[in-house]
Amino acid sequence: MTTIPHEATAVLVVDMQRAFFDNNDSLGRSGVDVTPLRAAIPGTKRLIADARAAGVPVIFTRYVYHDGMVDFGPIRGVKAQDRVASNSLGAGEPEIEIIDELAPLPGEIVIDKSRPSAFYGTRLEPVLTGLGIRNLVICGVTTNICVETTARDAGQRDYGTYVVRDAVAEFTAERNHYALFAIDWSFGETVTLDEVEASWGVATAHAESRDYAVV
């Protein structure tokens, strides 16, 4: 069983936003079925409750493009053109907000980014330095893109990097598996919620989190 540090540690909740869970929003309308990603919600909810109970800071990220989509990047293909035209994940759109089940508490930090890594072009690293954080426990979506890219960047910066296997999700089981495999191979460790709770000495009876219905 892996022991996850409690001191100098933060939980990083990656991109748990409405657009990644509701097919009525821009990603769903573009033809991407986001339903599989809802598998990350119960575990993430439980992990956030564990962190708050243990006094571990919780930091959220949102995937958000600047006004006018000026930081979208190269527009390759019809789907990208459609996303820009629809202001997908654009600033001010309701779909960029973190889902109600996981709403940040007053004072909890939200980092906006426009690339998969939570480190690239953001204030995350100065925030972690200011808080004295040297270990990150990462959850969210998607395992293969934003979670893995963030974990790689964290590992390369010598943060203790822990990705919670039962608090992430991907569009396919194969992509989920290989992303976690890559993280374990070189950039960090994958752990379970039970290991986190045992390490932090928090009660495991977060019934409201465990029983949340995924629809």
C-alpha positions as CSV (number, residue, x, y, z in Angstrom):
1,M,0.0,0.0,0.0
2,T,1.3,3.4,-1.0
3,T,1.5,6.1,1.7
4,I,0.5,9.5,0.4
5,P,2.0,12.5,2.3
6,H,-0.2,14.7,4.2
7,E,2.1,17.6,4.9
8,A,3.0,20.0,2.0
9,T,0.3,18.4,-0.1
10,A,-2.6,19.7,-2.1
11,V,-5.4,18.0,-4.1
12,L,-5.6,19.2,-7.7
13,V,-9.0,18.8,-9.2
14,V,-8.6,18.9,-13.0
15,D,-11.4,20.3,-15.2
16,M,-14.5,19.0,-13.5
17,Q,-16.6,21.4,-15.5
18,R,-20.1,21.2,-16.9
19,A,-18.9,20.9,-20.6
20,F,-17.2,17.6,-19.8
21,F,-20.3,16.0,-18.4
22,D,-23.4,17.4,-20.2
23,N,-24.0,16.4,-23.8
24,N,-26.1,19.5,-24.2
25,D,-23.0,21.7,-24.0
26,S,-20.5,22.4,-26.8
27,L,-18.5,19.2,-26.7
28,G,-21.6,17.0,-26.8
29,R,-23.1,19.1,-29.6
30,S,-19.9,18.6,-31.5
31,G,-20.5,14.9,-31.6
32,V,-18.4,13.8,-28.5
33,D,-20.3,11.7,-26.1
34,V,-19.1,12.9,-22.7
35,T,-21.2,10.4,-20.7
36,P,-18.2,8.1,-19.8
37,L,-16.5,11.0,-18.0
38,R,-19.2,11.0,-15.4
39,A,-17.4,8.1,-13.8
40,A,-15.0,10.5,-12.3
41,I,-17.6,12.4,-10.3
42,P,-18.2,10.1,-7.3
43,G,-14.5,9.5,-6.6
44,T,-13.6,13.2,-7.0
45,K,-16.4,14.2,-4.7
46,R,-15.1,11.7,-2.1
47,L,-11.5,12.9,-2.5
48,I,-12.4,16.5,-2.0
49,A,-14.3,15.6,1.2
50,D,-11.3,13.7,2.4
51,A,-9.0,16.6,1.7
52,R,-11.2,19.1,3.5
53,A,-11.6,16.8,6.5
54,A,-7.8,16.3,6.6
55,G,-7.0,20.0,6.2
56,V,-5.3,19.5,2.8
57,P,-5.8,22.4,0.4
58,V,-8.0,21.8,-2.7
59,I,-7.1,23.5,-5.9
60,F,-9.4,23.4,-9.0
61,T,-8.6,23.9,-12.6
62,R,-10.9,25.0,-15.5
63,Y,-10.2,24.7,-19.2
64,V,-11.2,28.1,-20.4
65,Y,-10.3,30.1,-23.5
66,H,-9.8,33.9,-23.5
67,D,-12.4,36.3,-24.9
68,G,-12.5,35.9,-28.7
69,M,-10.9,32.4,-28.4
70,V,-7.5,34.0,-29.2
71,D,-5.6,31.3,-27.3
72,F,-7.4,28.4,-28.9
73,G,-4.3,27.5,-30.9
74,P,-4.0,26.3,-34.5
75,I,-7.5,25.6,-36.0
76,R,-7.1,22.3,-37.7
77,G,-10.2,20.7,-39.2
78,V,-13.9,21.3,-39.3
79,K,-14.5,20.2,-35.7
80,A,-12.0,22.8,-34.5
81,Q,-13.6,25.5,-36.7
82,D,-17.0,24.6,-35.2
83,R,-15.7,24.8,-31.7
84,V,-14.3,28.2,-32.3
85,A,-17.5,29.4,-34.0
86,S,-19.5,28.1,-31.0
87,N,-17.2,29.7,-28.4
88,S,-16.6,26.2,-26.9
89,L,-15.1,26.5,-23.4
90,G,-15.0,30.3,-24.0
91,A,-14.8,32.8,-21.2
92,G,-18.2,33.7,-19.9
93,E,-20.0,30.5,-21.1
94,P,-21.9,28.7,-18.4
95,E,-20.4,25.4,-19.5
96,I,-17.0,26.4,-18.1
97,E,-18.2,26.3,-14.5
98,I,-17.2,23.5,-12.1
99,I,-20.2,21.3,-11.6
100,D,-22.4,22.0,-8.6
101,E,-21.6,18.8,-6.9
102,L,-18.0,19.8,-6.6
103,A,-18.3,23.6,-6.1
104,P,-15.3,25.2,-4.6
105,L,-15.7,26.7,-1.1
106,P,-14.9,30.3,-0.5
107,G,-11.2,30.8,-0.5
108,E,-10.4,27.7,-2.5
109,I,-8.2,28.5,-5.6
110,V,-9.4,28.0,-9.2
111,I,-6.7,28.1,-11.9
112,D,-7.8,28.8,-15.5
113,K,-5.8,27.2,-18.3
114,S,-6.1,26.9,-22.1
115,R,-3.9,23.9,-22.6
116,P,-4.0,20.4,-21.2
117,S,-1.3,21.0,-18.5
118,A,-2.3,22.9,-15.4
119,F,1.2,24.3,-15.3
120,Y,1.5,25.7,-18.8
121,G,0.9,29.4,-18.9
122,T,-0.9,29.5,-15.5
123,R,-0.3,30.8,-12.0
124,L,-0.3,27.2,-10.6
125,E,3.3,26.9,-9.8
126,P,3.6,30.3,-8.0
127,V,0.5,29.3,-6.0
128,L,2.0,26.0,-5.0
129,T,5.3,27.7,-4.0
130,G,3.4,30.2,-1.9
131,L,1.5,27.5,-0.1
132,G,4.6,25.4,0.4
133,I,3.2,22.5,-1.6
134,R,5.6,19.7,-2.7
135,N,3.1,16.9,-3.3
136,L,0.1,16.8,-5.6
137,V,-2.8,14.3,-5.4
138,I,-4.5,14.6,-8.8
139,C,-8.0,13.7,-9.9
140,G,-10.4,14.7,-12.7
141,V,-10.8,14.5,-16.4
142,T,-9.6,13.4,-18.8
143,T,-7.1,10.8,-17.7
144,N,-5.3,10.6,-21.0
145,I,-5.2,14.3,-21.7
146,C,-5.3,16.9,-19.0
147,V,-4.7,14.6,-16.0
148,E,-1.8,12.8,-17.6
149,T,-0.2,16.0,-19.0
150,T,-0.5,17.7,-15.7
151,A,1.0,14.7,-13.9
152,R,3.9,14.6,-16.3
153,D,4.6,18.3,-15.7
154,A,4.4,17.8,-12.0
155,G,6.7,14.9,-12.0
156,Q,9.2,16.7,-14.1
157,R,9.2,19.6,-11.6
158,D,10.0,17.1,-8.8
159,Y,6.6,17.3,-7.1
160,G,5.5,14.1,-5.4
161,T,2.8,13.1,-7.9
162,Y,-0.1,10.9,-7.1
163,V,-3.0,10.2,-9.4
164,V,-6.1,8.7,-7.9
165,R,-7.3,5.8,-10.1
166,D,-10.9,5.8,-8.9
167,A,-11.3,9.6,-9.2
168,V,-10.4,10.0,-12.9
169,A,-12.2,9.1,-16.1
170,E,-11.5,8.8,-19.9
171,F,-13.6,8.3,-23.0
172,T,-12.4,4.7,-23.4
173,A,-11.1,2.1,-21.0
174,E,-8.0,1.6,-23.1
175,R,-7.0,5.3,-23.0
176,N,-7.6,5.3,-19.2
177,H,-5.4,2.2,-18.7
178,Y,-2.5,3.4,-20.8
179,A,-2.5,6.9,-19.3
180,L,-2.3,5.4,-15.8
181,F,0.3,3.0,-16.9
182,A,2.5,5.8,-18.3
183,I,2.2,7.8,-15.1
184,D,3.2,4.8,-12.9
185,W,6.0,4.0,-15.3
186,S,7.9,7.3,-14.9
187,F,6.1,10.4,-13.7
188,G,4.4,9.5,-10.4
189,E,2.3,6.9,-8.7
190,T,-1.3,5.9,-9.1
191,V,-3.2,5.3,-5.9
192,T,-6.7,4.6,-4.7
193,L,-9.1,6.5,-2.5
194,D,-8.7,3.9,0.2
195,E,-4.9,4.5,0.3
196,V,-5.5,8.2,0.5
197,E,-7.9,7.9,3.4
198,A,-5.6,5.4,5.2
199,S,-2.6,7.7,4.8
200,W,-4.5,10.8,6.0
201,G,-6.4,9.2,8.8
202,V,-9.7,10.4,7.6
203,A,-13.0,8.6,8.1
204,T,-14.0,6.4,5.2
205,A,-17.7,6.8,5.8
206,H,-18.4,9.6,3.2
207,A,-21.6,7.9,2.3
208,E,-23.0,10.9,0.4
209,S,-20.0,10.7,-1.9
210,R,-19.9,7.0,-2.4
211,D,-23.5,6.6,-3.1
212,Y,-23.8,9.4,-5.6
213,A,-25.6,8.1,-8.6
214,V,-23.8,8.3,-11.9
215,V,-26.3,8.9,-14.7
